[in-house]
């Protein structure tokens, strides 16, 4: 009966936490006018660039419109196992099967809300359990106690890690159920009845939801368990019990993990010896450079509004849980009722976690030996989670809170805040300093008055309500602060619908053109775009394309497209306007969707205002696709060691068709030193489009500028522009001047190549 009563109380606490979180989240959406309450959205960063496209694919699979294990619409063709296991395991995605495309912006808002609500619920359940483990807990069993426990659930849902990663929805699932897994872990340590199966299932589910974040959490579970053993909170038997059942959960998940490992081979995540040459010599890196950081700079992230626009690539661990909560966390170590061993164990765990943040080697270890592609401390939620537990345990031991402890904790928080401002940490501005100081004074004052007025229940209730209002306001302010910084380049709901409608209408034109039989040379063709929403338009709209962007993209695909003269931005190789007709022909690109302002070039027809058709396209049994990528790369490397993409295109055309390629004629180029770099006097020898390319020194990035006849043409030499560039159409004998403005490194990296494409050949 008691267990049933404990379960119902835990569920009630979780439900209250969930309701508080949902109410606060929706209130913020209304204030910020985020869909469904306005035109703003959560379609920014990778949610905009990747995830919504995968959700459309998810729906297409369930409607039989795309392949489950393989899709021709993902780049050059791709196994989809990695996409499913990394991005699409969440049960929260099931509603996307049924919603219309026009509802995506609102659906994403509700998806984020749902995951935050579950995080709050599970944390509320954990808080209720922890309160039962503290003898003579200060939390009463009535409604007031339930609300106080629930508030910690809401603080977890609105923590810095959760909010800054709320659009990385596949990671949030693990964080959302982490408190439930931890609760079952504690029960297993205590060898409570009927918990072993539940623990194994919960650990399996966590791995299934996102193996990447789950194994990060597992690392810190191991550290935490070892500390419990070292400080004699558990014996060797308990340690082995947890180790055994944790290992069992991994073994039972092998059906899932083995395909994951196989999928990672050859992908962007594979830095083994076989692929290291590509990253060292060919492809630019988007990995953030590892660095050692100071503990004080980490502490600065514990304060409200400790976030700015460059956090993703050059940021610090997101460990914010509320400045008000931080004061209570410090108070944990000053609480006279809490055992010294507990304080030492807690401090040691926090110190070890801080070491992972500060030491680049340890940070890499937590990321499986690699530098992260942005979001540099993806495991930092564990610190926030632990801080909330310490704060809650401190309040459970309310009788041990003293006036002196409250004063010292407030003073220490303020000193650390001021130190962060003086250091300086870039986001701790005068405004942030003032707001956080007000929060520290408010909370410290409330704690002091609560201790002074122990016998005055009504006054203490008022102080609790005031403190909760301060925390709610602070959490909301921090959420809005992060959202506004992250959503600077967000796609509005109106723009999203306009983009969708534009691409759908272009695809309708293509379908109609194919149905007329006006051109039936190749029924299996590719479509690309000069005005795409994202690199994943193919998988979003269900058409064969070339571009794709995901963390598991095959490195060989990137290498081959780069060798053909397309730009690789460090994450994926982009199909963009400016490469040759022959490149399109090799890739089987028959149609190109434009923004409506592009005129048809040589070898193209304008079949609608925003649709071009290439006249020459290789048939599907000859064009480049996933199954022959490795063979093509090997053939090119055997035939020539040139970095010249026009030579590569020629070699591949001859290999794939068996015909001689005479598509390019070199232009006359006279090179001379100029004031700012190098000047090229170019004269076309044949009629046709003129193309420029200049190789770089392996992956050394340059900041060059190109000026055509005095007009700025493009940047060059970096991850934004290292590609074939069309200079325009020139008649035989026509001339132009191309100025290459160099950077601080001086000379240009390689001899430029300029050719005319002879389309008729």
GIFEN-V938736 format. One record per backbone hydrogen bond with DSSP energy under -0.5 kcal/mol. NH is the residue of the N-H (numbers start at 0). CO is the residue of the C=O. E is the energy in kcal/mol with one decimal. If there is no record, write none. Layout:
nh:NH co:CO e:E
nh:NH co:CO e:E
//
This chain:
nh:4 co:0 e:-2.3
nh:5 co:1 e:-2.8
nh:6 co:2 e:-2.4
nh:7 co:3 e:-2.2
nh:8 co:4 e:-2.1
nh:9 co:5 e:-2.5
nh:10 co:6 e:-2.7
nh:11 co:7 e:-2.3
nh:12 co:8 e:-2.6
nh:13 co:9 e:-2.5
nh:14 co:10 e:-2.6
nh:15 co:11 e:-2.3
nh:16 co:12 e:-2.3
nh:17 co:13 e:-2.5
nh:18 co:14 e:-2.6
nh:19 co:15 e:-2.6
nh:20 co:16 e:-2.2
nh:21 co:17 e:-2.7
nh:22 co:18 e:-2.5
nh:23 co:19 e:-2.4
nh:24 co:20 e:-2.8
nh:25 co:21 e:-2.5
nh:26 co:22 e:-2.1
nh:27 co:23 e:-2.1
nh:28 co:24 e:-2.2
nh:29 co:25 e:-2.1
nh:30 co:26 e:-2.3
nh:31 co:27 e:-2.9
nh:32 co:28 e:-0.7
nh:33 co:28 e:-2.7
nh:34 co:39 e:-3.3
nh:36 co:33 e:-2.6
nh:39 co:32 e:-2.0
nh:43 co:41 e:-1.8
nh:46 co:43 e:-1.4
nh:47 co:43 e:-0.8
nh:47 co:44 e:-0.6
nh:48 co:44 e:-2.1
nh:49 co:45 e:-2.5
nh:50 co:45 e:-2.0
nh:51 co:46 e:-1.8
nh:52 co:49 e:-0.8
nh:53 co:49 e:-1.6
nh:54 co:50 e:-2.3
nh:55 co:51 e:-1.7
nh:56 co:52 e:-2.0
nh:57 co:53 e:-2.7
nh:58 co:54 e:-2.0
nh:59 co:55 e:-2.3
nh:60 co:56 e:-2.5
nh:61 co:57 e:-1.6
nh:62 co:58 e:-1.2
nh:63 co:60 e:-1.6
nh:64 co:59 e:-3.5
nh:65 co:59 e:-0.7
nh:70 co:77 e:-2.4
nh:73 co:70 e:-0.8
nh:74 co:72 e:-0.9
nh:74 co:546 e:-0.9
nh:76 co:73 e:-1.6
nh:77 co:70 e:-2.2
nh:79 co:68 e:-2.3
nh:80 co:68 e:-0.6
nh:83 co:79 e:-2.5
nh:84 co:80 e:-2.7
nh:85 co:81 e:-1.8
nh:86 co:82 e:-2.2
nh:87 co:82 e:-1.0
nh:87 co:83 e:-0.9
nh:92 co:89 e:-1.5
nh:93 co:90 e:-1.4
nh:95 co:92 e:-1.7
nh:96 co:93 e:-2.0
nh:97 co:94 e:-1.5
nh:98 co:94 e:-1.2
nh:102 co:99 e:-1.5
nh:103 co:100 e:-1.4
nh:106 co:102 e:-3.0
nh:107 co:103 e:-2.7
nh:108 co:104 e:-1.5
nh:109 co:105 e:-2.3
nh:110 co:106 e:-2.3
nh:111 co:107 e:-2.4
nh:112 co:108 e:-2.3
nh:113 co:109 e:-2.7
nh:114 co:110 e:-1.9
nh:115 co:111 e:-2.1
nh:116 co:112 e:-2.4
nh:117 co:113 e:-2.2
nh:118 co:114 e:-2.1
nh:119 co:115 e:-2.3
nh:120 co:116 e:-2.6
nh:121 co:117 e:-2.8
nh:122 co:118 e:-2.1
nh:123 co:119 e:-2.4
nh:124 co:120 e:-2.3
nh:125 co:121 e:-2.0
nh:126 co:122 e:-2.6
nh:127 co:123 e:-2.1
nh:128 co:124 e:-1.9
nh:129 co:125 e:-2.9
nh:130 co:126 e:-2.1
nh:131 co:127 e:-0.9
nh:131 co:128 e:-0.7
nh:132 co:128 e:-0.8
nh:132 co:129 e:-0.8
nh:133 co:129 e:-0.6
nh:133 co:130 e:-0.5
nh:134 co:132 e:-0.6
nh:136 co:133 e:-0.9
nh:137 co:395 e:-2.6
nh:139 co:137 e:-0.5
nh:145 co:141 e:-1.9
nh:146 co:142 e:-2.4
nh:147 co:143 e:-2.2
nh:148 co:144 e:-2.2
nh:149 co:145 e:-2.4
nh:150 co:146 e:-2.1
nh:151 co:147 e:-0.8
nh:151 co:148 e:-0.8
nh:152 co:148 e:-0.9
nh:153 co:149 e:-2.0
nh:154 co:150 e:-2.6
nh:155 co:151 e:-1.8
nh:156 co:152 e:-2.1
nh:157 co:153 e:-1.8
nh:158 co:155 e:-1.5
nh:159 co:319 e:-3.0
nh:162 co:158 e:-2.4
nh:163 co:159 e:-2.5
nh:164 co:160 e:-1.5
nh:165 co:162 e:-1.1
nh:167 co:164 e:-1.5
nh:168 co:166 e:-1.3
nh:170 co:167 e:-1.8
nh:171 co:167 e:-1.1
nh:172 co:168 e:-1.1
nh:173 co:170 e:-0.7
nh:174 co:170 e:-1.3
nh:175 co:171 e:-2.6
nh:176 co:172 e:-1.6
nh:177 co:173 e:-1.0
nh:178 co:174 e:-0.5
nh:180 co:176 e:-2.3
nh:181 co:177 e:-2.7
nh:182 co:178 e:-2.2
nh:183 co:179 e:-2.2
nh:184 co:180 e:-2.1
nh:185 co:181 e:-2.4
nh:186 co:182 e:-2.2
nh:187 co:183 e:-2.3
nh:188 co:184 e:-2.2
nh:189 co:185 e:-1.7
nh:190 co:187 e:-1.2
nh:191 co:186 e:-2.5
nh:194 co:191 e:-0.8
nh:198 co:194 e:-2.8
nh:199 co:195 e:-2.3
nh:200 co:196 e:-2.6
nh:201 co:197 e:-2.6
nh:202 co:198 e:-2.6
nh:203 co:199 e:-2.3
nh:204 co:200 e:-2.6
nh:205 co:201 e:-2.3
nh:206 co:202 e:-2.1
nh:207 co:203 e:-2.5
nh:208 co:204 e:-2.7
nh:209 co:205 e:-1.7
nh:213 co:209 e:-2.5
nh:214 co:210 e:-2.1
nh:215 co:211 e:-1.0
nh:216 co:212 e:-2.4
nh:217 co:213 e:-2.2
nh:218 co:214 e:-1.7
nh:219 co:215 e:-1.4
nh:220 co:216 e:-2.0
nh:221 co:217 e:-2.3
nh:222 co:218 e:-1.8
nh:223 co:219 e:-2.5
nh:224 co:220 e:-2.6
nh:225 co:221 e:-2.4
nh:226 co:222 e:-2.1
nh:227 co:223 e:-2.1
nh:228 co:224 e:-1.8
nh:229 co:225 e:-2.8
nh:230 co:226 e:-2.7
nh:231 co:228 e:-1.2
nh:232 co:227 e:-3.1
nh:233 co:227 e:-1.2
nh:238 co:234 e:-2.0
nh:239 co:235 e:-2.5
nh:240 co:236 e:-2.1
nh:241 co:237 e:-2.2
nh:242 co:238 e:-2.4
nh:243 co:239 e:-2.9
nh:244 co:240 e:-2.3
nh:245 co:241 e:-2.1
nh:246 co:242 e:-2.4
nh:247 co:243 e:-2.2
nh:248 co:244 e:-1.6
nh:249 co:245 e:-1.5
nh:250 co:246 e:-2.5
nh:251 co:247 e:-2.6
nh:252 co:248 e:-0.7
nh:252 co:249 e:-0.7
nh:253 co:250 e:-1.6
nh:255 co:252 e:-1.5
nh:256 co:252 e:-2.5
nh:257 co:253 e:-2.6
nh:259 co:255 e:-1.2
nh:260 co:256 e:-2.4
nh:261 co:257 e:-2.1
nh:262 co:258 e:-2.2
nh:263 co:259 e:-1.9
nh:264 co:260 e:-1.0
nh:266 co:263 e:-1.9
nh:267 co:552 e:-0.9
nh:269 co:266 e:-1.9
nh:270 co:268 e:-0.8
nh:274 co:271 e:-1.2
nh:275 co:271 e:-1.3
nh:276 co:272 e:-0.6
nh:277 co:274 e:-0.8
nh:278 co:274 e:-1.3
nh:279 co:275 e:-1.9
nh:280 co:276 e:-2.4
nh:281 co:277 e:-1.8
nh:282 co:277 e:-2.8
nh:285 co:569 e:-0.8
nh:287 co:371 e:-2.3
nh:292 co:357 e:-1.6
nh:297 co:293 e:-1.3
nh:298 co:294 e:-2.5
nh:299 co:295 e:-1.5
nh:300 co:297 e:-1.8
nh:301 co:298 e:-2.2
nh:302 co:299 e:-1.1
nh:305 co:302 e:-1.1
nh:306 co:304 e:-1.6
nh:310 co:307 e:-1.6
nh:313 co:309 e:-2.1
nh:314 co:310 e:-1.0
nh:318 co:316 e:-1.2
nh:325 co:321 e:-2.4
nh:326 co:322 e:-1.8
nh:327 co:323 e:-1.2
nh:328 co:324 e:-2.3
nh:329 co:325 e:-2.2
nh:330 co:326 e:-1.7
nh:331 co:327 e:-1.2
nh:332 co:328 e:-0.7
nh:332 co:329 e:-1.0
nh:333 co:330 e:-1.2
nh:334 co:330 e:-0.7
nh:334 co:331 e:-0.9
nh:335 co:333 e:-0.5
nh:335 co:399 e:-2.2
nh:337 co:334 e:-1.0
nh:342 co:338 e:-1.7
nh:343 co:339 e:-2.6
nh:344 co:340 e:-2.7
nh:345 co:341 e:-2.6
nh:346 co:342 e:-2.7
nh:347 co:343 e:-2.4
nh:348 co:344 e:-2.3
nh:349 co:345 e:-2.4
nh:350 co:346 e:-2.4
nh:351 co:347 e:-2.6
nh:352 co:348 e:-2.5
nh:353 co:349 e:-2.4
nh:354 co:350 e:-2.0
nh:355 co:351 e:-1.8
nh:356 co:352 e:-1.6
nh:357 co:353 e:-2.5
nh:358 co:354 e:-2.6
nh:359 co:357 e:-0.6
nh:362 co:358 e:-2.3
nh:363 co:359 e:-2.4
nh:364 co:360 e:-1.8
nh:365 co:361 e:-2.2
nh:366 co:362 e:-1.0
nh:367 co:364 e:-1.6
nh:368 co:363 e:-2.9
nh:369 co:363 e:-0.7
nh:369 co:366 e:-0.8
nh:373 co:371 e:-1.6
nh:374 co:311 e:-2.0
nh:379 co:376 e:-1.8
nh:381 co:378 e:-2.2
nh:382 co:379 e:-1.0
nh:383 co:379 e:-1.4
nh:384 co:380 e:-2.8
nh:385 co:381 e:-2.0
nh:386 co:382 e:-2.5
nh:387 co:383 e:-2.2
nh:388 co:384 e:-1.6
nh:389 co:385 e:-2.4
nh:390 co:386 e:-2.7
nh:391 co:387 e:-2.4
nh:392 co:388 e:-2.8
nh:393 co:389 e:-2.3
nh:394 co:390 e:-1.9
nh:395 co:391 e:-2.3
nh:396 co:392 e:-1.5
nh:397 co:394 e:-1.0
nh:399 co:396 e:-2.0
nh:400 co:397 e:-1.6
nh:405 co:401 e:-2.4
nh:406 co:402 e:-2.5
nh:407 co:403 e:-2.6
nh:408 co:404 e:-2.7
nh:409 co:405 e:-2.1
nh:410 co:406 e:-2.4
nh:411 co:407 e:-3.0
nh:412 co:408 e:-2.2
nh:413 co:409 e:-2.1
nh:414 co:410 e:-2.5
nh:415 co:411 e:-2.4
nh:416 co:412 e:-1.9
nh:417 co:413 e:-2.7
nh:418 co:414 e:-2.6
nh:419 co:415 e:-2.0
nh:420 co:416 e:-1.8
nh:421 co:417 e:-2.5
nh:422 co:418 e:-2.3
nh:423 co:419 e:-0.5
nh:424 co:419 e:-2.3
nh:427 co:424 e:-1.7
nh:428 co:426 e:-1.6
nh:432 co:428 e:-2.7
nh:433 co:429 e:-2.3
nh:434 co:430 e:-2.2
nh:435 co:431 e:-2.4
nh:436 co:432 e:-2.1
nh:437 co:433 e:-2.2
nh:438 co:434 e:-1.8
nh:439 co:435 e:-2.6
nh:440 co:436 e:-2.6
nh:441 co:437 e:-2.3
nh:442 co:438 e:-2.7
nh:443 co:439 e:-2.7
nh:444 co:440 e:-2.5
nh:445 co:441 e:-2.0
nh:446 co:442 e:-2.4
nh:447 co:443 e:-2.5
nh:448 co:444 e:-2.6
nh:449 co:445 e:-2.1
nh:450 co:446 e:-2.0
nh:451 co:447 e:-2.4
nh:452 co:448 e:-2.6
nh:453 co:450 e:-0.9
nh:455 co:452 e:-1.4
nh:456 co:454 e:-1.0
nh:459 co:455 e:-2.2
nh:460 co:456 e:-2.3
nh:461 co:457 e:-1.9
nh:462 co:458 e:-2.1
nh:463 co:459 e:-2.3
nh:464 co:460 e:-2.5
nh:465 co:461 e:-2.4
nh:466 co:462 e:-2.6
nh:467 co:463 e:-2.6
nh:468 co:464 e:-2.2
nh:469 co:465 e:-2.3
nh:470 co:466 e:-2.4
nh:471 co:467 e:-2.7
nh:472 co:468 e:-2.4
nh:473 co:469 e:-2.5
nh:474 co:470 e:-2.9
nh:475 co:471 e:-2.1
nh:476 co:472 e:-2.5
nh:477 co:473 e:-2.5
nh:478 co:474 e:-2.1
nh:479 co:475 e:-2.6
nh:480 co:476 e:-2.4
nh:481 co:477 e:-2.5
nh:482 co:478 e:-2.8
nh:483 co:479 e:-2.6
nh:484 co:480 e:-1.6
nh:485 co:481 e:-2.8
nh:486 co:482 e:-2.6
nh:487 co:484 e:-0.7
nh:488 co:485 e:-0.5
nh:489 co:486 e:-1.9
nh:490 co:42 e:-2.6
nh:491 co:489 e:-0.5
nh:492 co:38 e:-3.1
nh:495 co:491 e:-2.5
nh:496 co:492 e:-2.3
nh:497 co:493 e:-2.0
nh:498 co:494 e:-2.7
nh:499 co:495 e:-2.6
nh:500 co:496 e:-2.3
nh:501 co:497 e:-2.3
nh:502 co:498 e:-2.3
nh:503 co:499 e:-2.6
nh:504 co:500 e:-2.4
nh:505 co:501 e:-1.8
nh:506 co:502 e:-2.4
nh:507 co:503 e:-2.0
nh:508 co:504 e:-1.8
nh:509 co:505 e:-2.1
nh:510 co:506 e:-2.6
nh:511 co:507 e:-2.4
nh:512 co:508 e:-2.4
nh:513 co:509 e:-2.3
nh:514 co:510 e:-2.2
nh:515 co:511 e:-1.6
nh:516 co:513 e:-0.9
nh:517 co:512 e:-0.8
nh:524 co:522 e:-0.8
nh:525 co:587 e:-2.8
nh:526 co:543 e:-3.3
nh:527 co:590 e:-2.3
nh:529 co:592 e:-3.1
nh:530 co:592 e:-0.9
nh:536 co:533 e:-1.1
nh:539 co:535 e:-2.1
nh:540 co:536 e:-2.9
nh:541 co:537 e:-1.4
nh:542 co:537 e:-2.0
nh:544 co:71 e:-0.6
nh:544 co:74 e:-0.5
nh:552 co:549 e:-1.5
nh:554 co:265 e:-2.6
nh:557 co:553 e:-1.4
nh:558 co:554 e:-2.5
nh:559 co:555 e:-2.5
nh:560 co:556 e:-2.2
nh:561 co:557 e:-2.3
nh:562 co:558 e:-2.4
nh:563 co:559 e:-1.4
nh:564 co:561 e:-1.6
nh:565 co:560 e:-2.1
nh:568 co:566 e:-0.5
nh:568 co:571 e:-2.1
nh:570 co:571 e:-0.5
nh:573 co:566 e:-2.9
nh:573 co:571 e:-0.5
nh:575 co:573 e:-0.7
nh:578 co:575 e:-0.8
nh:583 co:579 e:-1.4
nh:584 co:580 e:-2.4
nh:585 co:581 e:-2.6
nh:586 co:582 e:-1.5
nh:587 co:584 e:-1.0
nh:588 co:583 e:-2.5
nh:589 co:525 e:-2.3
nh:589 co:587 e:-0.9
nh:590 co:525 e:-1.5
nh:591 co:611 e:-2.5
nh:592 co:527 e:-2.8
nh:593 co:609 e:-2.5
nh:603 co:600 e:-1.8
nh:604 co:612 e:-2.4
nh:606 co:604 e:-0.9
nh:606 co:610 e:-1.4
nh:607 co:610 e:-1.3
nh:610 co:607 e:-1.4
nh:611 co:591 e:-3.0
nh:612 co:604 e:-2.8
nh:613 co:589 e:-3.0
nh:614 co:602 e:-2.9
nh:616 co:614 e:-0.5
nh:617 co:584 e:-1.5
nh:621 co:618 e:-2.3
nh:622 co:618 e:-2.2
nh:623 co:585 e:-2.7
nh:625 co:75 e:-2.4
nh:627 co:624 e:-1.8
nh:628 co:624 e:-0.5
nh:628 co:625 e:-1.1
nh:631 co:627 e:-2.3
nh:632 co:628 e:-2.5
nh:633 co:629 e:-2.5
nh:634 co:630 e:-2.2
nh:635 co:631 e:-2.5
nh:636 co:632 e:-2.6
nh:637 co:633 e:-1.8
nh:638 co:634 e:-2.4
nh:639 co:635 e:-2.3
nh:644 co:642 e:-0.7
nh:647 co:643 e:-1.8
nh:648 co:644 e:-2.7
nh:649 co:645 e:-1.9
nh:650 co:646 e:-2.5
nh:651 co:647 e:-2.5
nh:652 co:648 e:-2.3
nh:653 co:649 e:-2.1
nh:654 co:650 e:-1.9
nh:655 co:651 e:-2.9
nh:656 co:652 e:-2.2
nh:657 co:653 e:-1.7
nh:661 co:659 e:-0.6
nh:664 co:755 e:-2.2
nh:666 co:753 e:-2.4
nh:667 co:682 e:-2.5
nh:669 co:680 e:-2.3
nh:670 co:668 e:-0.6
nh:671 co:678 e:-2.1
nh:673 co:676 e:-2.4
nh:677 co:739 e:-2.3
nh:678 co:671 e:-3.4
nh:679 co:737 e:-2.8
nh:680 co:669 e:-2.7
nh:680 co:678 e:-0.5
nh:681 co:679 e:-0.7
nh:681 co:735 e:-2.9
nh:682 co:667 e:-2.5
nh:683 co:733 e:-2.5
nh:687 co:729 e:-2.1
nh:688 co:756 e:-0.5
nh:689 co:727 e:-3.0
nh:690 co:754 e:-3.2
nh:691 co:724 e:-2.8
nh:692 co:752 e:-1.9
nh:697 co:695 e:-1.4
nh:698 co:279 e:-0.6
nh:699 co:696 e:-2.5
nh:701 co:716 e:-2.7
nh:703 co:715 e:-2.5
nh:704 co:740 e:-1.9
nh:705 co:713 e:-3.2
nh:706 co:738 e:-2.3
nh:707 co:710 e:-2.7
nh:708 co:706 e:-0.7
nh:708 co:736 e:-3.4
nh:710 co:707 e:-1.9
nh:712 co:705 e:-3.4
nh:713 co:705 e:-1.3
nh:715 co:703 e:-2.0
nh:716 co:720 e:-2.0
nh:717 co:720 e:-0.7
nh:720 co:717 e:-1.1
nh:723 co:564 e:-2.8
nh:724 co:691 e:-2.5
nh:726 co:689 e:-3.2
nh:727 co:689 e:-0.8
nh:729 co:687 e:-2.5
nh:732 co:683 e:-3.2
nh:733 co:730 e:-2.5
nh:735 co:681 e:-2.1
nh:737 co:679 e:-2.7
nh:737 co:735 e:-0.5
nh:738 co:706 e:-3.1
nh:738 co:736 e:-0.6
nh:739 co:677 e:-3.6
nh:739 co:737 e:-0.5
nh:740 co:704 e:-3.0
nh:740 co:738 e:-0.7
nh:741 co:675 e:-2.1
nh:741 co:739 e:-0.6
nh:745 co:742 e:-1.8
nh:746 co:744 e:-0.7
nh:752 co:692 e:-3.1
nh:754 co:690 e:-2.1
nh:755 co:664 e:-2.9
nh:756 co:688 e:-2.4
nh:757 co:662 e:-4.1
nh:757 co:755 e:-0.6
nh:758 co:756 e:-1.3
nh:760 co:757 e:-1.6
//
